[in-house]
Amino acid sequence: MNAIEAMQAEIGYQVVSLPKQVMLSESRNCLFVGSGDSYVAGLAAQHLSGGRALCCYPSDLIQNPSLASGRNVHVISISGKTKANIIAAKVAKRRGIRITAITARASSPLASACDQTIELKYRSTGVTTAGTISFTSSMLVCSSLAARVKLPDLAKIYGQAEKQARRLDGKIDSKGSYFILGNASLYPIAIYGALKFNEVFGAKAMPYQSEEFCHSPLFSAKKGDQVIAIGKEGKELSQRLNQEGLSSVHVDSKGSGIGLLLQSTFIMQLLVLKLAQRRKMTNCYFLKNNKLLSISSDFIYD
């Protein structure tokens, strides 16, 4: 099984596997700490919490440990090996704060550095690929800690996401840069989508809130670039961009709360997958570029 086949399989596993993920009781005043996909999972939970939870990067907590004061700190890392997360956990512990690791590796260095561990359990192919089910599992756990979450009918929203992805298939194939837009709770999904375009295609992809995009980044958009606007607020902007000769597609996500987040996530995953398949790819860019992968690993992992 190659990396793209593994990504396809793990996207499909979500409908059956995610309902088996243990959902936790709401914990007030959470601080979620993470990088990459894990940061996005915590940021999504922050949006669902109605202001009760915060999310930050590990470097923020390292430089400003007072962020953890009076909060339940949860450090998120699928591998449990991210160096900055481990340092952040130790910094917070020195202030007498109890730290919880959210990880798929209960015996990882991060778990050892924390007071307790919430283990993510999901079905995996065992093949290294771009993160899909690992992300949605961590987002669900963080969301259940930050707010009262009721898991929606996943088969239904996955089916809706497939319809959206089929509608958009063939309309997204830029050779330039990607701008992925999403407001409010959909902004974390825009970040997640950009990360997948980076990892899978080695493409320049930048996430923005729609208004922020119009303030300045809009002026860097050129013919050959692709705008992907998620959510109902992006429809009018997408139409205007197309009228002016720029390539833009509107992702029509519906619903609210965790259902909206999951449906939008599924759409982004399926769009990336379909584009990879259309390009007849068998591997993710980040896996075949050994020099860049080596730099990434040396700077990220313990």
N, C-alpha and C positions, 0 to 999 in steps of 0.2 A: 504494500500500500504506500503510495507516494504522499507528499505533504498536502496536495490539493484534494486528493481522495480522502485523506484523514480529516481535513477541514470539513468536507461535505458530510462525512459520517457523523462528526461531532456536532455539527449544526442540527442534523436530524435527530440525534440522541436527546436533544433538549426537551422535546414534548413529553417523553416518558420519564427522563431522568430528573428534571427539575422539581416535579412534585414530590420526589423522594428526599430532597434536600431539607434538612431539619430547619424549620422556621422558629426563630427565637422570640422571647417576650420583649416587648418594647423597653428600652433602657434610656432614660432621659439624659440629656446633656452629653451625648456621644461626641467624641472627636475621632474621626477616621483619618488614618495616615497611610499613604500609599503612593506608588509611582506607576506610570503607564496605565494599563487596564485597571489596576487596583485603585489608583487615584480616581478614575472615572466611576468605579463602583461606589466609592465613598461619596463622591460629588453628587451622584444620582440620589443617594440616600439623604444627603443634606437637603436637596430640593423637596423630597417627599416629606421631610420632617416638619415643615412649616416654621423653620427657624430654630428648632430645638437642637439640631445637630450641626456640626461643622466638619469640614474636610480640609486637609492641608497636605503639602508634600513633606517628606521626612526632613528635608533641609530647613523648612520653616520651623518645625518643632525643635530641631537641634539649635538653631540660632535664637529661638524665642521660646524657651521651655514653659513660660507662663501661659502659653496657649492651652496647656494640659490642666491647669489649675481648676479644680472643681468639676472635672469632666471624667467620663468613663472612656479611656483611650483604647482604641482598637487599631492595631497595625495590620495592614492587609498585604499579603504577598503569597502568590500561588506556590512558588518554589520555596519560600521561607529563607532564601539565601541573599536577598538584596541587602547590600552592605549598609546603605544609608538607613534603611528601616531598622536594622539591628542597633545601630548607633542611637537612633531616635528613641527606641524602646529603653535603652540603658540610660539615656539622659533623663527621660521622664521618671524612671524608677528611682533615680538618685534624689528626686524630689518627693519620694514617698508615695508615688501614684501607682496604683495597680494597673498593669498592662495586659491586654488580651491580644493574642495573635489570631488572625483569621488566615488560614493557610491550608493547602492540600497536603502538606507534609508535616505530620504531627511530631516527627523526630528531627525537624529542621533546626538550624542555628537560631532562627527567629523564635520558634516555639520555646527553645531552651532559655532565651533571653527574657521571655515574658512570664507572667504569673499564671496564666491559664491560656488554653488553646481552644478555639472553635475550628474543628476540622471540616473542610469542604469535601464532600463526597459526591462524585459525579462519574458518569461513565466516560471513559476515554479510550482512544485507540492505542495509546502508548507510543504513537508516532509524533515527533515534534512538528508542530504546525502553528499557524496563527491562532491566538486564543479566541475561543467562541464560548463553549459551555463552561469553561473555567471562569470567564467574565460574568456570564449570567448567574452562575451559582454564587459568586461573591457579591454581586449586586443584590440578589435576593436576601442573602444573610444580612448584609448591611442595612437594607431597607427594613427588614423585620425588626432590627434593633432600633432604628430611628423613628419608626411609625407603625401604626396598626395596618398590617398588610394582609389582604386576602388574595390568595393566588387565583387568577382568572382561569377561564377555560383555555388552556394552552393550545390544544388542537385547533380551536376556532381562530385564535389570533395568529397562529402560525399559518393557517390556511389563508387568512387575509393578507399576511405578509407575502406569501408566495404569489398571490394575485398581483400585488403591487410590484413585486420584483419582475414578474413576467411582463407587466405593462411597460416597465422601464427598460427591460432588456433590449439591447441594441441602440438605445439612446445615449448610453454612457460609454465612451471609448476615447477619451481625450489622450492626446500625445503631449499635452502641456501640464499645467498645474490644476489641482482640484481645490475648490473652496466648498466646504461643507458647513451649512448654516442650520442653526436650531436655537430657538429662544427658550428661556426659562428651563424647565425640566428636560427639554430636548437638547439643550446645549451639551450636556455630558454625552449624549448619543452622537452628536456631531464630532466631539473629540474622539470618541471610540471609532467612528467611521474613518476619520483621518488617520488614526493609528493603523487601521487595517490596510488602507491604501499605501501607507508608508512600508509596512512589513511585507505585504504580498507582492506589490508591484514595484517597490522602490520609487514610487511617485512622490512628488512634492504635493502634500495635501495639508490644508490649513483650516482649522475650525474657527468659526466666529458666530456670535449672535448676529441676527440679521441687521439690526440697527447699527451695531458696531462695524459690521462689514461696509455699510453705506457711509460711515464716517470717513474711512480712509482706505482700507484694503481694496474696495471697489475700483479705485483708480489704478491698481496694478493688474487688474484683470484684462486679458488680451484674447483675441480670437485664437482658438485652439485650446483655451482653458475650459474647464468644466465646473459649473456651479451646481451643487445638489442642495436644495432647500427643503428641510424636513419640517412638517407641521403646517397647519392651515395658514399661519401668518406668512409663510414663505410663498404662497401661491401668486399673489399680486406682484411681488418682487421678481419672481421667476419669469412671469409673463413679460414684465418690462425689460428684463435683461435680454430675453429672446428677441423682442422688438428692436433692440439696439444692436443686434447681430452677435451677441454673446450666447454661448450654449449653456442653457440652464434647464434642469428638470425639477419638478415638484414632487416630493414624497408625501403623499396624503395619509398621514397617521391620524387615527381617531382614537377616542377614549380618554381615559385619565388615569392618574396614579401609576401603579406598577404595571397595569395592563398596557398603557401607552408606552412606557419605557421598554417593555419586552417586545411589543409589536414593532416598534421603531428599530430596536436592536436586530430583530430577526430580518427586517427589510435590508438593513445595511449589510448584514452577513451574507444574505442571499445575492445581493447586488454584486458584492465583491467576488463571490463564488462563481456566478454566472459569467462575469467578465473574465475571470481566470480560465474558465472552461472554454469560452469563446476564443481566447488567445492560445488555446491548447497548451496551457502551462501544466507542469507536473510538480513544480517546486515553488516555494515562496522565495522572494528576492533575498530576504534577510538570511536565509539558510544557505544560499549558494554563493553569497559574497563573503568569503572566509575572512578577508582582512578586516572588513567592517564589523563582522560578527565578533572577531577577536577583540577589537577595541571596545565594543559594547560590553562584552563579558568582563573584560579586565576592569572597567570602570564601574560596573553595576554590582557584580557579585562578590560575596565574601570569600 
